[in-house]
Amino acid sequence: MKTQDIIRYLLPAEILDYFELVAIKEQAGKLVFHLDERNNIPQGFPKGDFESKGFTQAKSILDFPLRGKAVILHVRRRKWLNRQTGEVLTSTWDLNTKGTKYTNEFGAFLKELVR
């Protein structure tokens, strides 16, 4: 089994389809996964000539703990410049439960616990 396949078991479903894992760090008893959006123009963007212009600031999202350590996903989305209009766009992936800093899967799990 390849490392990439193992990582798919640890991270939220499909996240590696849109983001690339660039680093894993252990900090103060927490595992921090650093993910950058892949260099693919997101579906749903208007037609145009787009150029990647770096990343947004990282957004921190909490996920299921691993081996007793809190897991934090630091996610950076790409900024896309529409060369024709000068407009800068970013993707709108729905990565966390509305109103929380939890991944959708972890948020659903916690919601079931309190029922």
C-alpha positions in Angstrom: 0.0 0.0 0.0 1.3 3.4 -0.9 1.7 6.3 1.6 -0.9 8.3 -0.3 -3.5 5.5 0.1 -2.8 5.4 3.9 -3.3 9.2 4.1 -6.7 8.8 2.5 -7.8 6.7 5.5 -6.7 9.4 7.9 -8.2 12.5 6.2 -11.8 13.4 5.4 -13.3 11.7 2.4 -12.3 13.2 -1.0 -10.1 16.0 0.5 -7.1 14.7 -1.4 -9.0 15.1 -4.6 -8.9 18.8 -4.2 -6.0 19.4 -1.8 -2.4 18.2 -1.7 -0.8 17.2 1.6 2.3 19.3 1.9 3.4 18.6 5.5 2.5 16.8 8.7 3.8 18.3 11.9 3.5 17.3 15.6 3.0 20.4 17.7 2.2 20.5 21.4 0.6 17.0 21.3 -1.4 17.8 18.2 -1.0 16.5 14.7 -1.2 19.3 12.1 -1.8 18.4 8.5 -1.0 21.2 6.0 -3.0 21.0 2.8 -2.8 23.3 -0.2 -5.5 23.4 -2.9 -4.4 21.6 -6.1 -3.5 23.7 -9.1 -6.7 22.9 -11.0 -9.3 25.5 -11.8 -12.4 24.6 -9.8 -15.6 23.5 -11.6 -18.2 26.2 -11.6 -15.9 29.1 -12.2 -17.1 31.4 -15.0 -15.4 31.0 -18.4 -12.2 32.9 -18.6 -8.4 32.8 -18.7 -7.4 32.1 -15.0 -3.9 32.2 -13.4 -3.1 30.9 -10.0 -1.9 33.8 -7.7 -0.8 32.1 -4.5 -2.9 31.1 -1.6 -5.4 32.5 1.0 -4.4 32.4 4.7 -4.7 28.9 6.1 -8.0 28.0 7.7 -7.9 25.6 10.7 -10.4 22.8 10.8 -10.6 20.2 13.6 -10.9 16.5 12.7 -11.1 13.1 14.5 -8.3 12.6 17.0 -5.6 10.0 16.0 -3.8 8.0 18.7 -4.9 10.3 21.4 -3.7 13.4 19.6 -5.9 16.3 18.4 -5.9 16.6 14.6 -5.9 20.0 12.9 -6.1 20.5 9.2 -4.5 23.8 8.0 -6.1 24.3 4.6 -5.0 26.9 2.1 -7.2 27.7 -0.9 -5.7 29.0 -4.2 -6.5 32.5 -5.4 -7.3 32.7 -9.1 -6.9 35.8 -11.2 -9.2 36.1 -14.1 -6.8 37.8 -16.6 -9.7 39.2 -18.7 -11.6 40.9 -15.8 -8.9 41.4 -13.2 -11.2 39.7 -10.6 -9.7 37.3 -8.0 -11.7 34.3 -7.1 -11.3 31.4 -4.7 -13.0 28.0 -4.5 -15.9 27.4 -2.1 -15.3 23.8 -0.9 -17.6 23.0 2.0 -15.0 21.5 4.4 -16.5 22.2 7.8 -19.8 22.0 9.5 -21.6 25.4 9.4 -20.9 27.5 12.4 -18.1 25.3 13.7 -14.4 24.5 13.1 -15.1 20.8 12.7 -14.9 18.8 9.5 -18.3 17.7 8.2 -17.6 14.1 9.2 -16.5 15.0 12.7 -19.4 17.4 13.2 -21.9 14.7 12.1 -20.3 12.2 14.5 -20.4 14.7 17.5 -24.1 15.5 16.6 -25.0 11.8 16.9 -23.2 11.5 20.3 -25.5 14.1 21.8 -28.7 12.6 20.6 
